[in-house]
Amino acid sequence: MRSSIVTIAVALFSFYAAMTCFCEPAAAIETGTASCAGQKVTESDHTFSCHVPLGTCAPGGKCNPNDVGMCGVLNISGFFNKETMARVAVGSAGFYTIDFQYTSANDSPAKNWPELGWTCVHLNEFKSVPALPHATFFAPPAYSGPFKDIVNSKGYACIWAGVAGALTDLDTTVALTAGGSAFAQFRSPVTKIEADNDKSYALCTGYNLPSWSGWKYSLNSSKGYHATPLPIPLNESKFWCYMDGVITFWDLQNGGFPAPIHPAIKISSSGDYSIAGVSQVLDNFVGLSVNCLPLGQ
C-alpha cells in the first residue's frame, strides 16, 4: 500500500512539474533568422511566398500570458525587386509570423531570397509598465509616401515590421538612380511612418490606461552607413533594440549598381549591440535606423 502511495505521489509531482515547466517564461529577448528555405512555399504566377510562425504573440492573442510581447526586425537581407516582401505580421491566434514574397528574379544561382532576422521581447520583462491585461495592440495599414502620423499611436511603441517593394532595383531602366526606403519612427508624442517607392509596415503596442504616458526610448533613429560594425553602447540584458527602417540609394550614372542588401543590428556573445552590414561607397549607400527600449521602464 505504501509503495502505491509513493508511486502516485511521484506521478503527481512529475505531472505538476511538467505543467510548471510549460508555463515558465522564456528568455527576455528572443532572436532568430527566417527565410523560405525549408518552409512550405506557395507558387502563383512566378511569385513565391511562405509564412514562418514565431512563438511570441500580440496582446489579445490566444496564448500563454508569458508569451505576450512585441516583435520587430533585427536585420534584413536579399535582393528586393517590386514583388519582394519581408515583414513581421500577426497570424492565427495572435501569434507573430514572418511573411515572405519573392519572384523568380530572386531565384538566381546566388539564391538572393529575402531573409529577415527577427527579435521579440516579452512584455513581462519590462519592470514598471502596467499589468498585462491592460496591454493593447493594433496594426496600422502599410504606407508609401512622405512621413505620415500613425493614427491613435500616442503612447504606443510602433515597431517597424518590414517592407515590400523595390529597395534594390527601382526604375533601373529609365532612371539614373535606384533605391528605396521604409521607416516607422517614433516622434514624441506620436509615431510616423514613411516609405519611398515601397510599402512600409509597423506593429503598435501600448496600454489602455489613462495614467499610461507612453514608452521611453534610450536610442532613437541612429542612422548608420558603415561598412564595418558600429558599436551601440547598450546591452540586451537591459535594452531591447530593433531596426526602425532601411534606406538604399544606387548612383547608376557614376558606376553604382543594385545589389543584395544586408543592413543589420548584431548582438555579440556578451549581449552588446552593434550596427553592421551597412555601407557607403561614393554616392551609393545602404543605411538603417535603430530604436531601443530600456527594460527597466
C-alpha positions as a Python dict, from the first residue, in 0.01 Angstrom:
ca = {
    (1, 'M'): (0, 0, 0),
    (2, 'R'): (277, 242, 96),
    (3, 'S'): (456, 163, -233),
    (4, 'S'): (141, 253, -430),
    (5, 'I'): (106, 584, -247),
    (6, 'V'): (468, 669, -322),
    (7, 'T'): (418, 580, -690),
    (8, 'I'): (108, 801, -712),
    (9, 'A'): (288, 1088, -536),
    (10, 'V'): (583, 1064, -774),
    (11, 'A'): (348, 1060, -1071),
    (12, 'L'): (158, 1365, -945),
    (13, 'F'): (484, 1551, -877),
    (14, 'S'): (609, 1475, -1229),
    (15, 'F'): (278, 1594, -1377),
    (16, 'Y'): (277, 1924, -1189),
    (17, 'A'): (648, 1975, -1258),
    (18, 'A'): (581, 1930, -1627),
    (19, 'M'): (294, 2178, -1611),
    (20, 'T'): (518, 2425, -1426),
    (21, 'C'): (788, 2394, -1689),
    (22, 'F'): (529, 2457, -1962),
    (23, 'C'): (430, 2788, -1804),
    (24, 'E'): (775, 2923, -1727),
    (25, 'P'): (855, 3247, -1910),
    (26, 'A'): (1101, 3234, -2195),
    (27, 'A'): (1415, 3444, -2224),
    (28, 'A'): (1374, 3822, -2205),
    (29, 'I'): (1476, 3873, -2567),
    (30, 'E'): (1448, 3609, -2837),
    (31, 'T'): (1609, 3637, -3181),
    (32, 'G'): (1639, 3431, -3494),
    (33, 'T'): (1662, 3441, -3872),
    (34, 'A'): (1382, 3336, -4104),
    (35, 'S'): (1359, 3269, -4478),
    (36, 'C'): (1159, 3050, -4713),
    (37, 'A'): (1437, 2791, -4717),
    (38, 'G'): (1296, 2473, -4566),
    (39, 'Q'): (944, 2619, -4539),
    (40, 'K'): (624, 2535, -4723),
    (41, 'V'): (641, 2761, -5029),
    (42, 'T'): (335, 2861, -5232),
    (43, 'E'): (383, 2945, -5601),
    (44, 'S'): (148, 3162, -5804),
    (45, 'D'): (237, 3303, -6147),
    (46, 'H'): (614, 3305, -6083),
    (47, 'T'): (561, 3457, -5737),
    (48, 'F'): (661, 3256, -5431),
    (49, 'S'): (555, 3307, -5071),
    (50, 'C'): (585, 3143, -4731),
    (51, 'H'): (500, 3209, -4367),
    (52, 'V'): (729, 3134, -4072),
    (53, 'P'): (549, 3120, -3732),
    (54, 'L'): (708, 3261, -3415),
    (55, 'G'): (641, 3168, -3052),
    (56, 'T'): (551, 3519, -2932),
    (57, 'C'): (200, 3661, -2962),
    (58, 'A'): (50, 4008, -2963),
    (59, 'P'): (-166, 4142, -2678),
    (60, 'G'): (-513, 3993, -2709),
    (61, 'G'): (-387, 3673, -2867),
    (62, 'K'): (-497, 3329, -2754),
    (63, 'C'): (-176, 3227, -2581),
    (64, 'N'): (5, 3185, -2252),
    (65, 'P'): (41, 3531, -2089),
    (66, 'N'): (415, 3470, -2061),
    (67, 'D'): (433, 3465, -2443),
    (68, 'V'): (275, 3810, -2496),
    (69, 'G'): (519, 4063, -2636),
    (70, 'M'): (643, 4273, -2925),
    (71, 'C'): (836, 4159, -3232),
    (72, 'G'): (1034, 4355, -3489),
    (73, 'V'): (1318, 4345, -3738),
    (74, 'L'): (1677, 4282, -3629),
    (75, 'N'): (1826, 4258, -3978),
    (76, 'I'): (1712, 4217, -4336),
    (77, 'S'): (1887, 4092, -4648),
    (78, 'G'): (1837, 3985, -5007),
    (79, 'F'): (1756, 4135, -5344),
    (80, 'F'): (1435, 4337, -5327),
    (81, 'N'): (1251, 4387, -5655),
    (82, 'K'): (900, 4526, -5684),
    (83, 'E'): (740, 4192, -5594),
    (84, 'T'): (957, 4119, -5289),
    (85, 'M'): (831, 4134, -4931),
    (86, 'A'): (980, 4055, -4591),
    (87, 'R'): (774, 4158, -4289),
    (88, 'V'): (660, 4068, -3941),
    (89, 'A'): (284, 4011, -3926),
    (90, 'V'): (27, 3865, -3686),
    (91, 'G'): (-117, 3529, -3781),
    (92, 'S'): (-366, 3282, -3637),
    (93, 'A'): (-447, 3303, -3266),
    (94, 'G'): (-250, 3627, -3244),
    (95, 'F'): (97, 3477, -3286),
    (96, 'Y'): (357, 3668, -3484),
    (97, 'T'): (473, 3531, -3818),
    (98, 'I'): (734, 3629, -4075),
    (99, 'D'): (574, 3666, -4417),
    (100, 'F'): (784, 3650, -4734),
    (101, 'Q'): (721, 3701, -5103),
    (102, 'Y'): (966, 3693, -5393),
    (103, 'T'): (978, 3618, -5764),
    (104, 'S'): (1187, 3403, -5994),
    (105, 'A'): (1415, 3707, -6037),
    (106, 'N'): (1535, 3643, -5681),
    (107, 'D'): (1596, 3278, -5756),
    (108, 'S'): (1941, 3334, -5906),
    (109, 'P'): (2239, 3100, -5859),
    (110, 'A'): (2323, 3312, -5555),
    (111, 'K'): (1975, 3245, -5409),
    (112, 'N'): (1917, 3605, -5307),
    (113, 'W'): (1583, 3525, -5145),
    (114, 'P'): (1474, 3774, -4880),
    (115, 'E'): (1575, 3691, -4524),
    (116, 'L'): (1462, 3863, -4207),
    (117, 'G'): (1629, 3849, -3869),
    (118, 'W'): (1361, 3892, -3605),
    (119, 'T'): (1369, 4000, -3240),
    (120, 'C'): (1093, 3960, -2982),
    (121, 'V'): (1064, 4083, -2622),
    (122, 'H'): (801, 3967, -2373),
    (123, 'L'): (606, 4243, -2202),
    (124, 'N'): (657, 4090, -1858),
    (125, 'E'): (1029, 4165, -1894),
    (126, 'F'): (963, 4539, -1857),
    (127, 'K'): (983, 4629, -1488),
    (128, 'S'): (727, 4904, -1428),
    (129, 'V'): (476, 4904, -1714),
    (130, 'P'): (105, 4845, -1638),
    (131, 'A'): (-32, 4496, -1580),
    (132, 'L'): (-56, 4268, -1883),
    (133, 'P'): (-440, 4271, -1908),
    (134, 'H'): (-418, 4643, -1993),
    (135, 'A'): (-187, 4585, -2294),
    (136, 'T'): (-335, 4670, -2635),
    (137, 'F'): (-223, 4626, -2993),
    (138, 'F'): (-305, 4740, -3345),
    (139, 'A'): (-152, 4706, -3689),
    (140, 'P'): (-171, 5025, -3897),
    (141, 'P'): (-206, 4992, -4274),
    (142, 'A'): (110, 4977, -4482),
    (143, 'Y'): (214, 5318, -4606),
    (144, 'S'): (405, 5451, -4905),
    (145, 'G'): (486, 5821, -4926),
    (146, 'P'): (619, 6107, -4710),
    (147, 'F'): (612, 6094, -4331),
    (148, 'K'): (259, 6045, -4203),
    (149, 'D'): (125, 6017, -3848),
    (150, 'I'): (4, 5673, -3744),
    (151, 'V'): (-349, 5743, -3620),
    (152, 'N'): (-402, 5693, -3245),
    (153, 'S'): (-38, 5600, -3189),
    (154, 'K'): (20, 5827, -2888),
    (155, 'G'): (179, 5620, -2612),
    (156, 'Y'): (234, 5321, -2841),
    (157, 'A'): (561, 5164, -2946),
    (158, 'C'): (508, 5133, -3321),
    (159, 'I'): (774, 4884, -3418),
    (160, 'W'): (896, 4873, -3778),
    (161, 'A'): (772, 4542, -3920),
    (162, 'G'): (939, 4531, -4261),
    (163, 'V'): (898, 4627, -4623),
    (164, 'A'): (751, 4528, -4956),
    (165, 'G'): (892, 4674, -5273),
    (166, 'A'): (1193, 4770, -5478),
    (167, 'L'): (1471, 4853, -5237),
    (168, 'T'): (1732, 4740, -5489),
    (169, 'D'): (1601, 4773, -5845),
    (170, 'L'): (1375, 5080, -5868),
    (171, 'D'): (1332, 5205, -6225),
    (172, 'T'): (1680, 5097, -6331),
    (173, 'T'): (1577, 5102, -6697),
    (174, 'V'): (1451, 5460, -6702),
    (175, 'A'): (1640, 5644, -6429),
    (176, 'L'): (1997, 5718, -6330),
    (177, 'T'): (1930, 5637, -5965),
    (178, 'A'): (1776, 5340, -5790),
    (179, 'G'): (1678, 5251, -5438),
    (180, 'G'): (1404, 5294, -5183),
    (181, 'S'): (1333, 5332, -4814),
    (182, 'A'): (1091, 5226, -4542),
    (183, 'F'): (1065, 5353, -4184),
    (184, 'A'): (833, 5356, -3881),
    (185, 'Q'): (986, 5612, -3648),
    (186, 'F'): (895, 5735, -3301),
    (187, 'R'): (837, 6109, -3285),
    (188, 'S'): (703, 6225, -2949),
    (189, 'P'): (416, 6218, -2877),
    (190, 'V'): (316, 6023, -3190),
    (191, 'T'): (472, 5776, -3431),
    (192, 'K'): (517, 5842, -3802),
    (193, 'I'): (557, 5600, -4089),
    (194, 'E'): (728, 5662, -4422),
    (195, 'A'): (815, 5476, -4739),
    (196, 'D'): (974, 5585, -5065),
    (197, 'N'): (869, 5368, -5360),
    (198, 'D'): (795, 5083, -5118),
    (199, 'K'): (536, 4980, -4862),
    (200, 'S'): (645, 5018, -4500),
    (201, 'Y'): (481, 4820, -4219),
    (202, 'A'): (450, 4878, -3845),
    (203, 'L'): (301, 4699, -3542),
    (204, 'C'): (192, 4910, -3241),
    (205, 'T'): (178, 4803, -2874),
    (206, 'G'): (73, 5008, -2572),
    (207, 'Y'): (-157, 5014, -2268),
    (208, 'N'): (-515, 5141, -2239),
    (209, 'L'): (-484, 5314, -1901),
    (210, 'P'): (-528, 5695, -1874),
    (211, 'S'): (-222, 5705, -1649),
    (212, 'W'): (-1, 5546, -1916),
    (213, 'S'): (220, 5820, -2057),
    (214, 'G'): (392, 5606, -2317),
    (215, 'W'): (717, 5421, -2375),
    (216, 'K'): (1060, 5564, -2301),
    (217, 'Y'): (1342, 5532, -2557),
    (218, 'S'): (1715, 5517, -2489),
    (219, 'L'): (1817, 5545, -2854),
    (220, 'N'): (1607, 5656, -3147),
    (221, 'S'): (1674, 5667, -3520),
    (222, 'S'): (2051, 5640, -3518),
    (223, 'K'): (2129, 5601, -3886),
    (224, 'G'): (2438, 5409, -3989),
    (225, 'Y'): (2619, 5382, -4323),
    (226, 'H'): (2930, 5199, -4208),
    (227, 'A'): (3087, 4901, -4380),
    (228, 'T'): (3240, 4787, -4050),
    (229, 'P'): (3047, 4724, -3727),
    (230, 'L'): (2948, 5037, -3536),
    (231, 'P'): (2909, 4971, -3162),
    (232, 'I'): (2589, 5074, -2985),
    (233, 'P'): (2673, 5130, -2617),
    (234, 'L'): (2380, 4917, -2497),
    (235, 'N'): (2341, 4553, -2388),
    (236, 'E'): (2044, 4322, -2441),
    (237, 'S'): (2034, 4248, -2067),
    (238, 'K'): (1891, 4598, -2016),
    (239, 'F'): (1767, 4711, -2359),
    (240, 'W'): (1557, 4581, -2645),
    (241, 'C'): (1688, 4721, -2975),
    (242, 'Y'): (1539, 4675, -3321),
    (243, 'M'): (1572, 4815, -3672),
    (244, 'D'): (1340, 5110, -3728),
    (245, 'G'): (1391, 5138, -4102),
    (246, 'V'): (1614, 5091, -4403),
    (247, 'I'): (1727, 5313, -4690),
    (248, 'T'): (1912, 5234, -5015),
    (249, 'F'): (2049, 5453, -5294),
    (250, 'W'): (2239, 5349, -5607),
    (251, 'D'): (2401, 5616, -5824),
    (252, 'L'): (2384, 5435, -6156),
    (253, 'Q'): (2525, 5729, -6351),
    (254, 'N'): (2852, 5708, -6159),
    (255, 'G'): (2904, 5336, -6167),
    (256, 'G'): (2678, 5219, -5888),
    (257, 'F'): (2469, 4908, -5938),
    (258, 'P'): (2182, 4742, -5750),
    (259, 'A'): (2289, 4453, -5530),
    (260, 'P'): (2160, 4243, -5242),
    (261, 'I'): (2150, 4436, -4914),
    (262, 'H'): (2248, 4323, -4564),
    (263, 'P'): (2172, 4600, -4308),
    (264, 'A'): (2178, 4452, -3960),
    (265, 'I'): (2180, 4502, -3587),
    (266, 'K'): (2419, 4245, -3441),
    (267, 'I'): (2427, 4106, -3087),
    (268, 'S'): (2762, 3977, -2957),
    (269, 'S'): (2806, 3673, -2735),
    (270, 'S'): (2818, 3911, -2438),
    (271, 'G'): (2493, 4077, -2543),
    (272, 'D'): (2635, 4402, -2682),
    (273, 'Y'): (2456, 4562, -2977),
    (274, 'S'): (2625, 4695, -3290),
    (275, 'I'): (2534, 4805, -3643),
    (276, 'A'): (2677, 4602, -3931),
    (277, 'G'): (2612, 4517, -4293),
    (278, 'V'): (2557, 4877, -4399),
    (279, 'S'): (2785, 5066, -4635),
    (280, 'Q'): (2861, 5385, -4821),
    (281, 'V'): (3077, 5393, -5133),
    (282, 'L'): (3091, 5730, -5307),
    (283, 'D'): (2725, 5826, -5364),
    (284, 'N'): (2592, 5473, -5313),
    (285, 'F'): (2476, 5371, -4970),
    (286, 'V'): (2269, 5131, -4762),
    (287, 'G'): (2166, 5250, -4418),
    (288, 'L'): (1940, 5170, -4127),
    (289, 'S'): (1776, 5332, -3826),
    (290, 'V'): (1766, 5191, -3474),
    (291, 'N'): (1532, 5223, -3175),
    (292, 'C'): (1596, 5087, -2825),
    (293, 'L'): (1357, 5046, -2531),
    (294, 'P'): (1502, 5011, -2179),
    (295, 'L'): (1376, 4701, -1999),
    (296, 'G'): (1387, 4896, -1671),
    (297, 'Q'): (1085, 5110, -1758),
}
